[in-house]
Amino acid sequence: MANWNQILDEINSKGSLYDTYRRQYLERIHEITGRNIIIYYSGWLQKGGNNLPLSISDMDKTGFMTTLHDLDHSKGLDLFLHTPGGESAATESLVQYLRSLFGQDIRVFIPHMAMSAGTMIALSAKEIFMGKQSNIGPIDPQFMGIPAHGIIEEFEQAKKDIAHNPASLPLWQVIISKYNPTLLGECQKAIEWSKEMVLNWLKNCMFSELEQTEAETKATNIVDFLSDHILQKSHSRHIDMEQAKGIGIVVRDLEENQELQEAVMNLHYSCILTFEKTPACKIIENHKGIAYISMPGNQGK
C-alpha cells in the first residue's frame, strides 16, 4: 500500500486536467506517426505585454534538452510550433542542436502560427505541415520592435530629402537622433545573417535532394520573398498555406489525413486552453509527458 508521500508524488506527476488532456493528444499523434513529438508553444496571444518569457530565447535550450533526453533519435522528430519568434542567435543555436540529434529527419507542424524566427525554424525542416488556418510570416529581423529594413529605409529617405531640400535637415535630425550611431550597420548585418541562415537551411535540408543550382534558386526565391520588407509591408504579415506553396516551400496539407488533423487540432486547442486557464506561458513537451513549462517566477516544471 502506498504512503501519503507516494500518493502525492503520483498526483503531482499527473499534472492538472489541462496537462492530462494535452498529453493524451500528444500520445495519440505519436501513435499515428510513430515519430518523436515535441511541442514548442508560446502563450503570446493570451499573455502578451506582461513581460513574460514568450519569445524564442536561449533559455529554451534547457527545455529542449530536458524533453529530448532519452528519446530514440532514429525515429525522427515532429516539431509543433506556435510562436511569435524571437532572438536570431537563439534560433540558430536551437536549429543546430536539433540537427545534431536528428539530422535532416525533422518535420514541422504549424497548427496556427509560427511567425518571424518561428518561420525560420520551420524552414530548417524537410517539410512543413499546415492547414487552411495556418500562417507563417516574414523573416526580416527587428530592433526594439522596429523592422531593421524600416530603419535602413528611414535613413535612406533622410539622405534623399536632405539632398533635395537642405532646409529639411533640422526635422530629420530630430527623427534620426533616436538611433545610436552604429545601428544602421547592425541592421544590415542582422538582415544578412537571417537571410544567410535560412538560405543554408533550405539548401541543406528541404532542397538537399535537388541539383545544386535548382536548390540554390528555390532557396533564394523563398528567402528574398520572406525578407522583402517593401513587398511584405509589415513584419506581422500573415502568409497562408497556399502562398507558402506558391513561393516553393515544401508544404503538406494537414487536411490530407483526417485522423492526424483531428489529433493535431485537439492538441492545439488543449495548449491554448492551458494558457488561458493556467499560469503557464510557454510549453515545451514530448509525447511521453516530459514537460518544461514556463510560468511567472518559475522556469521549468
MARMI-835870 format. One record per residue: residue number from 1; x, y negated, z of N, C-alpha, C, CB in turn; residue in three letters. Coordinates in steps of 0.2 Angstrom, whole numbers, m for minus. Atoms other than C-alpha are relative to their C-alpha. Glycine has a CB too. Layout:
BEGIN
ATOM   num    n.xx    n.yy    n.zz   ca.xx   ca.yy   ca.zz    c.xx    c.yy    c.zz   cb.xx   cb.yy   cb.zz   residuo
ATOM   NUM       X       Y       Z       X       Y       Z       X       Y       Z       X       Y       Z       ala
...
end
This chain:
BEGIN
ATOM   num    n.xx    n.yy    n.zz   ca.xx   ca.yy   ca.zz    c.xx    c.yy    c.zz   cb.xx   cb.yy   cb.zz   residuo
ATOM     1       4       6       0       0       0       0       4      m6       0      m5       0       6       met
ATOM     2      m3       6       1       6     m17      m5      m1      m5       6      m1      m4      m6       ala
ATOM     3       1       4      m6      10     m30       9      m2      m7      m3       7      m1       4       asn
ATOM     4       2       7       2       5     m49       9       4      m3      m5       0      m4       6       trp
ATOM     5      m4       3       5      20     m55       0       0       3      m7       7       0       3       asn
ATOM     6       1      m3       7      19     m42     m14      m6      m2      m4       1       8       1       gln
ATOM     7       6       2       3       1     m46     m17       1      m7      m3      m6       1       4       ile
ATOM     8      m1       7       2       6     m65     m18       4       0      m6       2      m4       6       leu
ATOM     9      m5       0       5      20     m62     m29      m4       3      m7       6       5       1       asp
ATOM    10       3      m2       6       9     m52     m41      m5      m5      m3      m4       7       2       glu
ATOM    11       5       6       2      m5     m66     m41       4      m5      m4      m3      m2       6       ile
ATOM    12      m4       6       3       9     m79     m45       2       2      m7       5      m2       5       asn
ATOM    13      m3      m3       7      16     m68     m59      m5      m1      m5       3       7       1       ser
ATOM    14       5       0       5      m1     m68     m67      m2      m7      m3      m6       3       3       lys
ATOM    15       1       7       2      m2     m87     m68      m7      m2       1       2      m1      m7       gly
ATOM    16       7       2       0     m18     m97     m70      m4       4      m5       0      m8      m1       ser
ATOM    17       5      m3       5     m33     m92     m80       2      m2      m7      m7      m2       1       leu
ATOM    18      m2       3       6     m26    m103     m94       6       4      m3       2      m7       0       tyr
ATOM    19      m6      m4       1      m9     m93     m93      m3       7      m3       4       0       6       asp
ATOM    20       2      m6       1     m19     m77     m94      m2       1      m7      m5       3       5       thr
ATOM    21       3       0       7     m29     m81    m110       6      m2      m5      m5      m5       0       tyr
ATOM    22      m6       2       4     m13     m89    m118       4       6      m2       4      m6       2       arg
ATOM    23      m4      m6       0      m3     m73    m115      m4       5      m4       3       2       6       arg
ATOM    24       4      m5       3     m17     m62    m121       1      m1      m8      m7      m1       2       gln
ATOM    25       0       2       7     m17     m71    m138       8       1      m3      m2      m7      m2       tyr
ATOM    26      m7      m1       2       2     m71    m139       2       8      m1       5      m3       5       leu
ATOM    27      m1      m7       0       2     m52    m136      m3       3      m6      m2       4       6       glu
ATOM    28       4      m2       5     m11     m50    m149       3      m2      m7      m7      m3       0       arg
ATOM    29      m4       2       7      m1     m59    m163       6       4       0       2      m8       1       ile
ATOM    30      m6      m5       0      14     m48    m158      m2       6      m3       3       0       7       his
ATOM    31       3      m6       2       3     m33    m161      m1       0      m7      m6       2       4       glu
ATOM    32       2       0       7      m2     m39    m178       6      m1      m4      m4      m6      m1       ile
ATOM    33      m6       2       4      15     m45    m184       6       5       1       3      m7       1       thr
ATOM    34      m6      m4      m2      27     m33    m175       6      m4       1       1       5      m5       gly
ATOM    35      m6       5      m1      39     m48    m173       0      m3       7       0      m5      m6       arg
ATOM    36       0       4      m6      45     m58    m159      m4      m7       0       8      m2       2       asn
ATOM    37       4       6       1      34     m73    m155       2      m5       6      m8       2       1       ile
ATOM    38      m2       5      m4      39     m89    m147      m4      m6      m1       8      m2       0       ile
ATOM    39       3       6       1      28    m104    m144       4      m6       3      m7       0       3       ile
ATOM    40      m3       7      m2      35    m122    m143      m5      m5      m1       7      m1      m4       tyr
ATOM    41       6       5       1      21    m133    m139       1      m6       5      m7       4       2       tyr
ATOM    42       0       6      m4      20    m151    m133      m7      m2       1       5      m5      m3       ser
ATOM    43       7       3      m1       5    m159    m125       0      m8      m1      m2       1       7       gly
ATOM    44       0       7       2       9    m176    m133      m6      m3      m2       5      m2      m5       trp
ATOM    45       6       3       2      m8    m178    m140      m5      m1       6      m4       4      m5       leu
ATOM    46       4       1      m6     m16    m176    m122       3      m4       5      m1       7       3       gln
ATOM    47      m4       3      m6      m2    m184    m111       5      m5      m3       3       5       4       lys
ATOM    48      m5       5       2       7    m196    m122       0      m7       3      m1      m1      m8       gly
ATOM    49       0       7      m3      13    m213    m115       1       1       8      m6      m3      m1       gly
ATOM    50       0      m1      m8      15    m205     m97       7       1       2      m4       5       2       asn
ATOM    51      m7      m1      m1      34    m205     m98       2       8       2       2      m4       6       asn
ATOM    52      m1      m7      m2      34    m186     m98       5       3      m6      m7       4       0       leu
ATOM    53      m4      m3       5      46    m174    m107      m4       4      m6       5       5       3       pro
ATOM    54       5      m2       5      35    m172    m123       4       2      m6      m5      m4      m1       leu
ATOM    55      m4      m1       6      48    m173    m137       6       5       0       2      m7      m2       ser
ATOM    56      m6      m4       1      62    m162    m143       6      m3       3       1       2      m7       ile
ATOM    57      m6       3      m3      77    m164    m132       5       6       2      m2      m4       7       ser
ATOM    58      m4      m5      m2      92    m154    m126      m2       4       6       7      m3       2       asp
ATOM    59       2      m4      m6      83    m149    m110      m4       6      m3      m5      m4       4       met
ATOM    60       3      m6       3      73    m137    m122       4       6      m1      m4      m2      m6       asp
ATOM    61      m5      m6       2      88    m126    m125      m1       5       6       7      m2       0       lys
ATOM    62       1      m4      m6      86    m119    m107      m6       4      m1       0      m4       7       thr
ATOM    63       6      m4       1      68    m114    m111       1       5      m5      m6      m5      m2       gly
ATOM    64      m1      m5       5      73    m105    m127       5       5       3       3      m4      m6       phe
ATOM    65      m4      m6      m3      87     m96    m118      m4       4       4       6      m4       4       met
ATOM    66       4      m4      m4      75     m91    m105      m5       5      m3      m4      m4       5       thr
ATOM    67       5      m4       4      62     m84    m117       2       4      m5      m5      m5      m3       thr
ATOM    68      m3      m4       5      73     m77    m130       5       6       3       4      m4      m4       leu
ATOM    69      m4      m5      m3      83     m67    m117      m3       7       0       2      m2       7       his
ATOM    70       3      m7       0      80     m48    m118      m4       2      m6      m3       1       6       asp
ATOM    71       4      m2       6      71     m48    m135       4       3      m5      m3      m7      m3       leu
ATOM    72      m3      m4       5      75     m37    m149       1      m4      m6      m4       7      m2       asp
ATOM    73      m1       5       5      83     m49    m161      m1       3      m7       7      m3       1       his
ATOM    74       1      m3       6      82     m36    m175      m7      m1      m3       2       7       0       ser
ATOM    75       7       1       2      63     m39    m176      m2      m7      m3      m5       2       6       lys
ATOM    76       1       7       3      65     m57    m182      m4      m4       5      m4       0      m6       gly
ATOM    77       4       4      m5      56     m72    m174      m5      m4      m4       5      m5       2       leu
ATOM    78       5       5       2      40     m81    m177      m1      m5       5      m7       4      m1       asp
ATOM    79       0       6      m4      41     m98    m170      m6      m5      m1       6      m4      m1       leu
ATOM    80       7       4       1      24    m108    m167       2      m7       3      m5       4       4       phe
ATOM    81      m2       6      m2      27    m126    m167      m6      m5       1       5      m3      m5       leu
ATOM    82       5       6       0      16    m141    m161       4      m5       4      m6       3       4       his
ATOM    83      m4       5      m3      27    m156    m158       0      m6      m3       7       3       1       thr
ATOM    84      m1       6       4      29    m174    m162       7      m2      m2      m2      m6       5       pro
ATOM    85      m7       1       2      48    m172    m165       4      m2       6       0      m6      m5       gly
ATOM    86      m4       2      m6      62    m179    m155       7      m1      m3       0       5       5       gly
ATOM    87      m7       1       1      81    m180    m155       3       4      m5       4       0       7       glu
ATOM    88      m3      m4       5      91    m176    m170       5       5       2       3      m5      m5       ser
ATOM    89      m6      m4      m2     106    m169    m161      m3       6       4       4      m4       5       ala
ATOM    90       3      m6      m3      95    m158    m150      m4       5      m5      m6      m2       5       ala
ATOM    91       3      m4       5      85    m152    m166       6       4      m3      m3      m5      m5       thr
ATOM    92      m6      m4       3     102    m147    m174       2       5       4       5      m5      m2       glu
ATOM    93      m3      m5      m5     108    m138    m159      m5       6       1       1      m3       7       ser
ATOM    94       5      m5      m1      92    m129    m157      m1       5      m6      m7      m3       1       leu
ATOM    95       0      m4       6      91    m123    m175       6       5       0       0      m4      m6       val
ATOM    96      m6      m4       0     109    m117    m174       0       6       5       6      m5       2       gln
ATOM    97       1      m6      m5     105    m107    m158      m4       5      m3      m2      m3       6       tyr
ATOM    98       5      m5       3      90     m99    m166       3       4      m5      m6      m3      m2       leu
ATOM    99      m3      m4       5     100     m94    m181       6       4       2       3      m5      m6       arg
ATOM   100      m5      m4      m3     114     m87    m171      m3       7       3       4      m4       6       ser
ATOM   101       3      m6      m3     102     m75    m164      m4       4      m5      m5      m1       5       leu
ATOM   102       5      m3       5      90     m71    m179       2      m1      m7      m7      m3       1       phe
ATOM   103      m2       1       7     100     m76    m194      m5      m4      m4       2       6      m4       gly
ATOM   104       5       3       4      88     m81    m208      m7       3       1       2       1      m8       gln
ATOM   105       6      m3      m1      74     m70    m202      m4      m4       5       1       7       3       asp
ATOM   106       4       4      m4      64     m84    m194      m6      m3      m4       4      m6       3       ile
ATOM   107       6       3       3      46     m89    m199      m3      m5       5      m5       5      m2       arg
ATOM   108       3       5      m4      37    m105    m193      m7       0      m1       4      m7      m1       val
ATOM   109       7       1       0      19    m106    m189      m2      m7       2      m4       5       4       phe
ATOM   110       2       6      m3      11    m123    m188      m8       0       0       2      m6      m5       ile
ATOM   111       7       0      m1      m7    m121    m182      m3      m7      m1      m2       3       7       pro
ATOM   112       3       7       0     m10    m140    m181       6      m5      m3      m2      m2       7       his
ATOM   113      m5       5       2       5    m152    m182       7       1       3      m2      m7       3       met
ATOM   114      m7       0      m2      24    m152    m182       3      m6      m4       4       7      m2       ala
ATOM   115      m2       7       4      30    m170    m186       7      m1       1      m4      m5       3       met
ATOM   116      m7       3      m1      47    m178    m188       5       6       0       0      m5       6       ser
ATOM   117      m5      m5      m1      60    m167    m181      m3       7       1       4      m1       7       ala
ATOM   118       4      m7       0      47    m153    m179       0       2      m7      m7      m1       3       gly
ATOM   119       0      m1       7      46    m154    m198       7       3      m2      m2      m6      m4       thr
ATOM   120      m7      m2       2      65    m152    m199       1       7       2       5      m5       3       met
ATOM   121      m1      m7      m3      64    m136    m188      m4       4      m5      m2       0       7       ile
ATOM   122       4      m4       4      50    m129    m199       4       1      m7      m6      m3      m2       ala
ATOM   123      m3      m1       7      61    m132    m215       6       4       1       2      m7      m2       leu
ATOM   124      m6      m4      m1      75    m122    m207      m2       7      m1       3      m1       7       ser
ATOM   125       3      m7       0      64    m106    m208       0       2      m7      m7       0       3       ala
ATOM   126       1      m3       7      62     m94    m223      m6      m1      m3       2       7       1       lys
ATOM   127       6       1       2      44     m98    m224      m4      m3       5      m4       6      m3       glu
ATOM   128       5       4      m5      30    m109    m216      m7       2      m1       1      m7       0       ile
ATOM   129       7      m2       1      13    m103    m212      m4      m6       2      m2       6       5       phe
ATOM   130       4       6      m2       0    m117    m212      m7       1      m2       2      m6      m4       met
ATOM   131       7       0       2     m19    m119    m213      m2      m6      m3      m4       2       7       gly
ATOM   132       2       6       3     m30    m131    m221       0      m6       5      m8       1      m2       lys
ATOM   133       0       5      m5     m30    m141    m204       8      m2       2      m3       2       6       gln
ATOM   134      m6       1      m2     m11    m141    m203       4      m6      m3       4       7      m1       ser
ATOM   135      m4       5       2       1    m155    m205       8       0       2      m3      m7       2       asn
ATOM   136      m7       2      m1      20    m159    m207       0      m7      m1       5       4      m4       ile
ATOM   137      m1       7       1      27    m176    m208       7      m2      m3      m1      m4       6       gly
ATOM   138      m6       2       3      41    m187    m215       6       1       5       0      m8      m1       pro
ATOM   139      m6      m1      m4      59    m184    m208       5      m6       1       4       6      m3       ile
ATOM   140      m5       6      m1      66    m202    m208       0      m1       8      m4      m6      m3       asp
ATOM   141      m1       1      m7      74    m205    m191      m2      m7       3       7       1       2       pro
ATOM   142       2       6      m3      69    m218    m179       5      m3       6      m7       1       3       gln
ATOM   143      m3       3      m5      77    m230    m167      m4      m4       4       6      m4      m2       phe
ATOM   144       5       4      m4      67    m237    m152      m7       0      m2       3      m7       2       met
ATOM   145       6       0       2      52    m231    m160      m1      m3      m7      m5      m3       4       gly
ATOM   146       0       4       6      56    m241    m176       3       5      m5       3      m7       0       ile
ATOM   147      m4      m4       6      60    m231    m193       6      m3      m2      m5       0      m6       pro
ATOM   148      m6       3       2      78    m233    m197       0      m3      m7       5       6       0       ala
ATOM   149       1       3       7      73    m236    m215      m3      m7       0      m4       5      m4       his
ATOM   150       3       6      m1      62    m250    m209       5      m6       2      m6       0       5       gly
ATOM   151      m5       5      m2      77    m259    m200       4      m2      m6       4       3       6       ile
ATOM   152      m5       1       6      88    m257    m216      m4      m5      m5       2       6      m3       ile
ATOM   153       4       4       4      73    m264    m226       0      m8       2      m7       3      m1       glu
ATOM   154       1       7      m2      71    m279    m215       7      m4      m1      m2       0       8       glu
ATOM   155      m7       3       1      90    m283    m216       1      m2      m7       6       4       2       phe
ATOM   156       0       1       7      89    m282    m235      m4      m6      m2      m1       6      m4       glu
ATOM   157       5       5       1      74    m293    m235       3      m7       2      m7       1       3       gln
ATOM   158      m3       6      m3      83    m306    m224       5      m3      m5       3       1       7       ala
ATOM   159      m6       3       5      98    m307    m236      m3      m3      m6       4       6      m2       lys
ATOM   160       3       2       6      87    m309    m251      m4      m7       1      m6       5      m3       lys
ATOM   161       4       6      m1      76    m323    m243       5      m6       1      m5       1       6       asp
ATOM   162      m5       5      m2      91    m332    m236       4      m3      m6       5       2       5       ile
ATOM   163      m4       2       6     100    m332    m253      m5      m4      m4       2       7      m4       ala
ATOM   164       5       4       4      84    m338    m262      m2      m7       3      m6       4      m1       his
ATOM   165       3       6      m4      79    m351    m248       4       0       6      m7       1       1       asn
ATOM   166      m4       0      m6      93    m355    m236      m4      m3       6       6      m5      m1       pro
ATOM   167       4       3      m5      80    m365    m226      m3       5       5      m5      m5      m2       ala
ATOM   168       3      m6      m4      73    m348    m220       5       3       5      m2       5      m5       ser
ATOM   169      m5      m3      m5      89    m344    m210      m2      m1       7       7      m4      m1       leu
ATOM   170       2       0      m7      83    m350    m193      m6       5       1      m3      m7       2       pro
ATOM   171       6      m4      m1      67    m340    m195       3       7       1      m5       0      m5       leu
ATOM   172      m3      m7       0      77    m324    m199       5       1       6       4       1      m7       trp
ATOM   173      m5      m1      m6      90    m327    m185      m4       2       6       3      m7       1       gln
ATOM   174       4      m3      m5      76    m325    m173      m2       7       0      m7      m5       1       val
ATOM   175       2      m7       1      70    m309    m181       5       5       1      m3       0      m7       ile
ATOM   176      m6      m5       0      87    m301    m183       3       0       6       5      m2      m6       ile
ATOM   177      m3       0      m7      93    m306    m166      m2       5       5      m1      m7       3       ser
ATOM   178       2      m6      m5      83    m292    m158       4       6      m1      m7       1      m1       lys
ATOM   179      m4      m5       1      95    m280    m166       7      m1       2       0       2      m8       tyr
ATOM   180      m7       0      m2     113    m276    m160       4       0      m6       2       5       5       asn
ATOM   181      m4       1       6     127    m279    m172       2       7      m4       7      m3       1       pro
ATOM   182      m2      m7       3     131    m260    m175      m6       4      m3       4       4       5       thr
ATOM   183       6      m4       2     113    m255    m178      m1       2      m7      m6      m4       3       leu
ATOM   184       1      m2       7     112    m256    m197       5       6      m2       3      m6      m4       leu
ATOM   185      m4      m6       1     127    m244    m198      m3       6       3       7      m1       2       gly
ATOM   186       3      m6      m4     119    m232    m185      m6       2      m4      m1      m2       7       glu
ATOM   187       6      m2       4     103    m232    m195       2       4      m6      m4      m6      m2       cys
ATOM   188      m2      m4       6     112    m227    m211       2       7       1       5      m5      m4       gln
ATOM   189      m2      m7      m2     121    m213    m203      m5       4       2       6      m1       6       lys
ATOM   190       5      m4      m2     106    m207    m195      m4       3      m6      m5      m3       5       ala
ATOM   191       3      m2       6      97    m206    m211       4       5      m4      m2      m6      m5       ile
ATOM   192      m4      m5       4     111    m197    m220       1       6       4       7      m3      m1       glu
ATOM   193      m1      m6      m4     113    m185    m205      m7       4      m1       1      m2       7       trp
ATOM   194       7      m4       0      94    m180    m205       0       4      m7      m6      m4       1       ser
ATOM   195       0      m2       6      95    m178    m224       4       6      m2       1      m5      m6       lys
ATOM   196      m5      m5       1     111    m168    m224      m2       7       4       6      m2       3       glu
ATOM   197       2      m6      m4     104    m156    m210      m5       4      m4      m3      m2       6       met
ATOM   198       5      m3       3      88    m152    m219       2       3      m7      m6      m4      m1       val
ATOM   199      m2      m3       6      96    m150    m236       4       6       0       5      m5      m4       leu
ATOM   200      m4      m6      m1     108    m137    m230      m4       6       3       6      m2       5       asn
ATOM   201       4      m5      m3      95    m128    m220      m4       3      m6      m5      m2       5       trp
ATOM   202       4      m2       6      84    m127    m236       4       5      m4      m3      m5      m3       leu
ATOM   203      m4      m3       5      98    m121    m247       2       7       3       6      m4      m2       lys
ATOM   204      m3      m6      m3     105    m108    m234      m6       5       2       4      m2       5       asn
ATOM   205       5      m5      m3      88    m100    m229      m6       0      m5      m3      m2       7       cys
ATOM   206       6      m1       4      72    m104    m238       1       1      m8      m4      m7       0       met
ATOM   207      m1      m1       7      80    m105    m255       7       4      m1       1      m7      m4       phe
ATOM   208      m6      m3       1      95     m94    m252       0       5      m5       2       4       7       ser
ATOM   209       0      m5       6      90     m81    m265      m1      m3      m7      m6       5       1       glu
ATOM   210       0       3       7      89     m93    m279       7      m2      m2      m4      m7       1       leu
ATOM   211      m7       2       3     103     m98    m291       2      m7       3      m1       0      m8       glu
ATOM   212      m2       5      m4     113    m111    m283      m2      m7      m3       8      m1       0       gln
ATOM   213       3       6       3     108    m125    m295      m7      m1       1       2      m1      m7       thr
ATOM   214       7       1      m1      90    m122    m293      m2      m1       7      m4       7      m2       glu
ATOM   215       1       1      m7      91    m121    m274       2      m7       2       5       5       4       ala
ATOM   216      m2       7      m1     100    m137    m274      m5      m5      m2       7      m2      m3       glu
ATOM   217       5       4       3      87    m145    m285      m6       0       4      m2       1      m7       thr
ATOM   218       6       0      m4      72    m139    m275       1      m3       7      m2       8       1       lys
ATOM   219      m1       3      m7      80    m144    m258       1      m7       0       6       3       3       ala
ATOM   220      m1       7       0      85    m161    m264      m7      m3      m1       4      m2      m6       thr
ATOM   221       7       3       2      67    m164    m271      m4      m1       7      m4       4      m5       asn
ATOM   222       3       0      m6      60    m160    m254       2      m5       5       0       7       3       ile
ATOM   223      m3       5      m4      72    m170    m244      m1      m7      m2       7       2       1       val
ATOM   224       1       7       3      70    m185    m255      m7      m2       1       2       0      m7       asp
ATOM   225       7       1      m1      51    m184    m254      m1      m2       8      m4       5      m2       phe
ATOM   226       2       0      m7      50    m182    m235       4      m6       4       2       6       4       leu
ATOM   227      m4       5      m3      64    m195    m231      m1      m7      m3       7       2       0       ser
ATOM   228       1       7       4      57    m209    m243      m5      m4       4      m2       1      m7       asp
ATOM   229       5       4      m4      50    m222    m231      m4      m4      m4       5      m4       5       his
ATOM   230       4       4       4      44    m233    m245      m6       4      m3       4      m3      m6       ile
ATOM   231       6      m5       3      34    m218    m253      m5       2       6       4       6      m3       leu
ATOM   232       4      m2      m6      28    m212    m236      m4      m5       3       4       4       5       gln
ATOM   233       3       6      m3      24    m229    m229       0       0       7      m7      m1      m3       lys
ATOM   234       0       0      m8      23    m223    m211       3       6       2      m7       0       2       ser
ATOM   235      m3      m6      m3      33    m211    m200      m5       5       2       5      m2       5       his
ATOM   236       5      m4      m3      17    m204    m194      m5       3      m6      m5      m4       5       ser
ATOM   237       3      m3       6      11    m199    m212      m2       7       1       3      m2      m6       arg
ATOM   238       2      m7       0       1    m183    m212       1       4      m7      m7       1       4       his
ATOM   239       0      m3       7       6    m171    m226      m3       7       1       8       1      m2       ile
ATOM   240       3      m6      m1      m5    m156    m228       3       6      m4      m8      m1      m2       asp
ATOM   241      m3      m6       3      m3    m138    m234       1      m1      m8      m4       6       2       met
ATOM   242       0       1       7      m7    m142    m252       6      m5      m3      m6      m2      m3       glu
ATOM   243      m5       5       2       5    m157    m253       7       3       2      m1      m6       5       gln
ATOM   244      m7      m4      m2      19    m146    m244       1       5      m6      m1       3       6       ala
ATOM   245      m1      m5       6      17    m133    m258       2      m4      m6      m7       4      m1       lys
ATOM   246      m2       3       6      17    m146    m271       7      m3      m1      m5      m6       0       gly
ATOM   247      m7       3       1      34    m153    m267       5       6       1       1      m4       6       ile
ATOM   248      m4      m6       1      41    m135    m267       1       4       6       6      m2      m3       gly
ATOM   249      m1      m4      m6      41    m129    m249      m4       7       0      m3      m4       6       ile
ATOM   250       3      m6       0      38    m111    m247      m5       1       6       5       6       1       val
ATOM   251       5       0      m5      21    m111    m238      m5       6      m1      m4      m6       0       val
ATOM   252       5      m6       0       9     m96    m234      m6      m2       3       3       6       3       arg
ATOM   253       6       2      m3      m9     m99    m231      m2       5       6      m6       1      m5       asp
ATOM   254       3      m4      m6     m15     m93    m213      m6       3      m2      m1      m5       6       leu
ATOM   255       7      m3       1     m32     m90    m221       1       7      m4      m4      m5      m4       glu
ATOM   256       0      m7       3     m25     m75    m231      m1       6       4       7       0      m3       glu
ATOM   257       1      m6      m4     m25     m64    m216      m5      m3       6       7       2       3       asn
ATOM   258       5       2      m5     m41     m67    m206       1       2       7      m7       2      m2       gln
ATOM   259      m2      m2      m7     m36     m57    m191       6      m4       3       2       8       0       glu
ATOM   260      m5       4      m2     m20     m66    m190      m2      m7       2       6       0      m4       leu
ATOM   261       2       7      m1     m28     m83    m192      m4      m1       6      m4      m2      m6       gln
ATOM   262       4       1      m6     m41     m80    m179       5       0       7      m5       6       1       glu
ATOM   263      m5       0      m6     m27     m75    m166       4      m6       1       4       7      m1       ala
ATOM   264      m5       6       0     m16     m90    m171      m4      m6       3       2      m1      m7       val
ATOM   265       5       6      m2     m31    m102    m169      m2       1       8      m6      m1      m4       met
ATOM   266       2      m1      m7     m36     m94    m152       6      m2       4      m2       7       1       asn
ATOM   267      m6       2      m4     m18     m96    m146       1      m8       0       6       3      m3       leu
ATOM   268       0       7       1     m18    m114    m152      m5      m3       5      m1      m3      m7       his
ATOM   269       5       3      m4     m34    m118    m143       2       1       8      m7       3      m1       tyr
ATOM   270      m2      m1      m7     m28    m110    m127       6      m4       3       1       8       1       ser
ATOM   271      m6       4      m2     m12    m120    m127      m3      m7       1       5       0      m6       cys
ATOM   272       3       7       0     m22    m136    m130      m4      m1       7      m4      m2      m6       ile
ATOM   273       4       0      m7     m34    m132    m115       5       0       6      m4       6       0       leu
ATOM   274      m4       0      m6     m19    m128    m104       3      m7       1       6       4      m2       thr
ATOM   275      m2       7      m1     m13    m146    m107      m5      m4       2       3      m3      m7       phe
ATOM   276       6       4      m3     m30    m153    m104      m2       1       7      m6       1      m5       glu
ATOM   277       3      m2      m6     m34    m144     m89       5       1       6      m4       6       0       lys
ATOM   278      m5      m1      m5     m17    m142     m80       5      m5      m1       3       8      m1       thr
ATOM   279      m5       5       0      m2    m152     m76       6       1      m6       4      m1       6       pro
ATOM   280      m5      m2       5       8    m143     m90       1      m5      m6      m1       7      m3       ala
ATOM   281      m1       5       5      16    m155    m103       4       3      m6       3      m6       2       cys
ATOM   282      m4      m4       5      27    m143    m113       0       7       2       7      m3      m1       lys
ATOM   283       0      m7      m1      26    m124    m115       5       3      m5      m7       3      m1       ile
ATOM   284      m4      m4       4      40    m113    m122      m1       7       3       8      m2       1       ile
ATOM   285       2      m6      m3      34     m95    m120       0       6      m5      m7       0       2       glu
ATOM   286       0      m6       5      36     m77    m128      m6       4       1       7       3       1       asn
ATOM   287       6      m5       0      24     m63    m131       0       5       5       0       4      m7       his
ATOM   288       0      m4      m6      30     m54    m116      m2      m4       7       7       3       1       lys
ATOM   289       3       4      m5      23     m68    m105       6      m4       4      m4       4       5       gly
ATOM   290      m5       3      m3      40     m75    m100       0      m8      m3       7       3      m2       ile
ATOM   291       2       7       2      37     m94    m100       5      m5       4      m7      m2       2       ala
ATOM   292      m4       5      m3      47    m110     m97      m5      m6      m1       7      m2      m3       tyr
ATOM   293       6       5       0      33    m124     m93       3      m6       4      m6       3       3       ile
ATOM   294      m1       7      m3      37    m142     m90      m6      m3       3       4      m4      m5       ser
ATOM   295       5       4      m3      27    m152     m78       3      m6       3      m4       5       5       met
ATOM   296      m2       6      m3      28    m169     m70       4       2       6      m5      m5       2       pro
ATOM   297      m4      m2      m6      43    m167     m57       2       7       0      m4      m2       6       gly
ATOM   298      m2      m7      m1      45    m149     m61       2       3      m7      m6       4       3       asn
ATOM   299      m3      m2       7      56    m142     m76       0       7       1       6      m3      m2       gln
ATOM   300      m1      m7       0      53    m124     m79      m5       4       5       7       2       0       gly
ATOM   301       4      m4      m4      42    m110     m72       0       7      m2      m8      m3       0       lys
end
